[in-house]
Amino acid sequence: MNVLARGYLFFLGITFLVSCQESADQKLPKIGFHEYVDGDTVYQKVADFSFVNQDSQIITNASFEDKIYVVDFFFISCPTICPKVTKQMLRIHDRFKEEGRLKLLAHTIDPKRDTVGRLKQYASKLGVDHDKWWFVTGEKDELYEIADDYFSVATENPEAPGGFDHSGRIILVDWNGIVRSFANGTDPQEVDALMKDINVLLKEYDSERIKNK
């Protein structure tokens, strides 16, 4: 069973846990595979990456140091779910526009057509803060591989609308690069719940910083 298939099974198993998370403990579950090292639980992190954003800046894991971030996968010419997902990402952008601890990251899955110039036009047309929401491109294989780390789907499929398969999932990642929550990006109610999870994670972020001082 490959990583993506195992990821789906894992998500099925933790969906109930995420939906029933009690707000009182102010912590979200850590999602992903884990192992035990010297008595500590070590969770899977998003692999190292390097992409180029709409302003020709190199975006890497280090770009999210001490930040939490929200991720999705899209392509500009998508004829199906991408406009719906982008609309929900825009809601998140607007809700947390002044929140310096949160970033948004959108990966194109069509790097051949979605050049840096096109991504810049796309971001400008949405009217978003270019320092808040990064639209990135890069090598096709690297873009598709990183989707696995986010338990998402990104692959070419000539029979799919627009020529690509993608899940439409929006994923929340913490300051350590660990996935903490997710939502169906075509469902506004699920995105409402994700925004509540963002607030929970921000509180956890503050608690961790106080504890480690």
C-alpha positions in Angstrom: 0.0 0.0 0.0 1.5 3.4 -1.0 1.8 6.4 1.2 -1.2 8.1 -0.4 -3.4 5.1 0.1 -2.3 4.8 3.7 -2.9 8.5 4.2 -6.5 8.1 3.1 -7.0 5.2 5.5 -5.5 7.3 8.3 -7.7 10.2 7.5 -10.8 8.0 7.7 -9.6 6.8 11.1 -9.1 10.3 12.5 -12.0 12.2 11.0 -14.2 11.4 14.0 -11.4 12.4 16.4 -11.0 15.8 14.7 -14.7 16.5 14.5 -15.2 15.6 18.2 -12.1 17.5 19.5 -13.1 19.3 22.7 -12.4 23.0 22.7 -11.6 23.0 26.4 -8.2 21.4 26.0 -7.2 24.0 23.4 -5.2 21.5 21.4 -5.7 19.8 18.0 -4.6 16.3 17.3 -1.4 15.8 15.4 -2.2 14.0 12.1 0.1 11.7 10.4 2.4 8.7 10.9 4.5 8.7 14.0 7.2 6.6 15.8 8.6 6.4 19.3 12.2 7.6 19.8 13.7 7.4 23.3 10.3 7.4 24.9 9.0 10.4 22.9 6.4 10.4 20.1 7.9 11.8 16.9 5.3 12.8 14.3 5.8 13.0 10.5 6.6 16.5 9.3 6.2 18.0 5.8 9.4 17.2 3.9 11.8 20.0 2.9 10.7 21.9 -0.1 11.7 24.8 -2.3 9.3 26.5 -4.7 8.9 30.0 -6.3 6.0 32.3 -5.5 4.2 34.9 -7.6 6.8 37.5 -6.8 9.7 35.3 -7.8 10.7 34.7 -4.2 12.0 31.3 -3.1 9.6 29.7 -0.6 11.0 27.0 1.7 10.2 25.4 5.0 12.2 28.2 6.6 9.7 30.7 5.2 7.2 29.3 7.8 9.5 29.4 10.8 7.4 30.3 13.9 4.3 30.4 11.7 1.2 28.2 11.1 0.0 27.9 7.6 -3.0 26.8 5.5 -2.3 24.8 2.3 -4.2 23.8 -0.9 -3.5 22.6 -4.4 -5.1 24.1 -7.5 -4.5 25.2 -11.1 -5.7 28.4 -12.7 -7.5 26.8 -15.7 -9.4 24.3 -13.4 -13.0 24.0 -14.7 -14.4 22.2 -11.6 -13.6 22.6 -7.9 -10.7 25.1 -7.8 -12.8 28.3 -7.9 -14.8 27.0 -5.0 -11.7 26.1 -3.0 -10.1 29.4 -3.8 -13.2 31.2 -2.6 -12.9 29.5 0.7 -9.2 30.2 0.9 -10.1 33.8 0.3 -12.4 33.7 3.3 -9.6 32.5 5.4 -7.3 35.2 4.0 -9.8 37.9 4.8 -10.6 36.5 8.3 -7.0 36.3 9.3 -5.5 39.1 7.2 -4.1 40.9 10.2 -2.9 37.7 11.9 0.9 37.8 11.5 1.3 34.2 12.8 -0.7 32.7 9.9 0.3 32.3 6.2 -1.5 30.7 3.2 0.2 28.6 0.6 -1.3 27.5 -2.7 0.6 25.1 -5.0 -0.2 24.9 -8.7 -0.4 21.4 -10.1 0.0 22.8 -13.6 3.5 24.3 -13.6 3.7 24.2 -17.4 1.0 26.8 -17.8 0.9 28.4 -14.4 4.1 30.4 -14.7 5.2 32.9 -12.1 3.7 35.7 -14.2 0.3 34.0 -14.4 0.4 33.3 -10.7 1.1 37.0 -10.0 -1.8 38.1 -12.2 -4.1 35.5 -10.5 -3.1 36.7 -7.0 -3.5 40.4 -8.0 -6.9 39.7 -9.5 -8.0 38.1 -6.2 -6.9 41.3 -4.5 -4.9 39.4 -1.8 -1.9 40.4 0.3 1.1 38.9 -1.6 3.1 38.6 1.6 0.2 36.8 3.3 -0.8 34.3 0.6 1.9 32.7 -1.6 1.0 31.0 -4.9 3.9 28.7 -5.8 5.2 26.7 -8.7 8.2 24.5 -9.3 9.2 21.1 -10.7 6.1 19.0 -11.5 7.3 15.9 -9.7 8.2 17.9 -6.5 4.8 19.5 -6.5 3.1 16.2 -6.7 5.3 14.5 -4.1 4.7 17.3 -1.6 1.0 16.7 -1.9 1.5 13.3 -0.3 3.0 15.0 2.8 -0.2 17.0 3.2 -2.4 13.9 2.6 -3.7 15.5 -0.5 -4.0 14.5 -4.1 -2.2 16.1 -7.1 -1.6 14.1 -10.3 -2.0 14.4 -14.1 -5.0 12.5 -15.5 -5.9 13.1 -19.2 -9.4 11.8 -18.5 -10.1 14.2 -15.6 -11.7 17.7 -16.2 -8.8 20.0 -17.0 -6.3 17.1 -17.2 -5.6 16.8 -13.4 -6.8 15.0 -10.3 -6.8 16.9 -7.1 -8.8 16.6 -3.8 -9.8 20.2 -3.0 -8.7 19.7 0.5 -7.5 22.6 2.7 -4.9 21.6 5.2 -3.7 23.3 8.5 -0.1 22.9 9.4 1.6 23.9 12.7 4.9 25.8 13.3 6.7 22.4 13.4 5.5 21.4 10.0 3.0 18.8 11.3 -0.5 18.6 9.9 -3.1 19.4 12.5 -6.5 19.7 10.7 -8.1 19.7 7.3 -11.4 20.5 5.5 -13.1 19.9 2.3 -12.4 23.2 0.5 -15.7 23.0 -1.4 -17.8 22.9 1.8 -18.2 26.3 3.6 -19.3 24.6 6.8 -16.2 22.5 7.0 -14.1 25.6 6.3 -16.0 27.4 9.1 -14.8 24.5 11.4 -11.3 24.8 10.1 -11.2 28.5 10.9 -12.2 27.6 14.5 -9.3 25.1 14.5 -7.0 27.9 13.4 -8.0 29.9 16.4 -7.4 26.8 18.6 -3.9 26.3 17.1 -3.0 30.0 17.6 -3.8 29.6 21.3 -1.7 26.5 21.4 1.1 28.4 19.7 1.0 31.1 22.4 0.9 28.5 25.1 4.0 26.7 23.7 5.9 30.0 23.4 5.1 30.9 27.1 6.1 27.4 28.3 9.4 27.4 26.4 10.5 30.9 27.7 
